[in-house]
Amino acid sequence: MEKYLLTHPHLSRFGVDGDSEEDRVMIDVLKFYDKEVLSFYSMDKPTKKSDSNFDVFVSKDRTGLVGLLRD
């Protein structure tokens, strides 16, 4: 992530979708470089006890979203 940021300094906003410790680190790196980040934590079943480093908690099953986008 850091190498990408250094080669693309003009980018200021990022979306991160993840479900692991490595994804959390990516968020930390982006914030360190003062980038705007919207992060999604993908889970089998989202709960309130989810990782608080992410902004939004979503289901890994995106069937409903795909249906909405097709209509």
C-alpha positions as CSV (number, residue, x, y, z in Angstrom):
1,M,0.0,0.0,0.0
2,E,2.8,2.4,0.9
3,K,4.6,1.8,-2.4
4,Y,1.3,2.4,-4.3
5,L,0.7,5.7,-2.4
6,L,4.2,6.9,-3.1
7,T,3.8,6.3,-6.9
8,H,0.2,7.8,-7.0
9,P,0.4,10.8,-4.7
10,H,-2.4,12.6,-6.5
11,L,-5.0,10.1,-5.1
12,S,-6.6,11.3,-1.9
13,R,-9.7,9.0,-1.3
14,F,-9.8,5.3,-1.0
15,G,-12.3,2.5,-0.4
16,V,-11.1,-0.6,1.4
17,D,-13.1,-3.9,1.6
18,G,-11.6,-6.5,3.8
19,D,-11.9,-9.1,6.5
20,S,-8.4,-9.6,8.0
21,E,-5.6,-8.1,10.1
22,E,-3.8,-7.2,6.8
23,D,-6.7,-5.1,5.7
24,R,-6.7,-3.2,8.9
25,V,-3.0,-2.4,8.4
26,M,-3.9,-1.0,4.9
27,I,-6.3,1.4,6.6
28,D,-3.7,2.5,9.1
29,V,-1.2,3.2,6.3
30,L,-3.7,5.2,4.4
31,K,-4.6,7.2,7.5
32,F,-0.9,7.8,8.2
33,Y,-0.6,9.4,4.8
34,D,-3.6,11.5,5.6
35,K,-5.8,9.9,3.0
36,E,-9.6,9.8,3.2
37,V,-10.7,6.2,3.8
38,L,-14.1,4.5,3.7
39,S,-13.6,1.0,4.9
40,F,-16.0,-2.0,4.7
41,Y,-15.6,-5.1,6.9
42,S,-17.0,-8.1,5.1
43,M,-18.4,-10.8,7.4
44,D,-20.6,-13.9,7.2
45,K,-23.1,-12.2,9.5
46,P,-22.4,-8.6,10.6
47,T,-22.7,-7.9,14.3
48,K,-22.1,-5.0,16.6
49,K,-19.1,-6.8,18.1
50,S,-17.2,-6.3,14.8
51,D,-13.8,-4.7,14.3
52,S,-14.2,-1.1,15.2
53,N,-11.3,0.0,12.8
54,F,-13.7,-0.4,9.9
55,D,-16.4,2.2,9.1
56,V,-19.2,-0.1,7.7
57,F,-20.0,-3.8,8.3
58,V,-21.4,-5.7,5.4
59,S,-22.3,-9.3,4.6
60,K,-20.0,-11.3,2.3
61,D,-23.1,-12.5,0.5
62,R,-23.7,-9.7,-2.0
63,T,-26.6,-11.4,-3.7
64,G,-29.1,-8.7,-2.6
65,L,-26.8,-5.9,-3.7
66,V,-26.3,-7.4,-7.1
67,G,-30.1,-7.8,-7.5
68,L,-30.6,-4.1,-6.7
69,L,-27.9,-3.0,-9.1
70,R,-29.4,-5.1,-11.9
71,D,-32.9,-3.5,-11.6
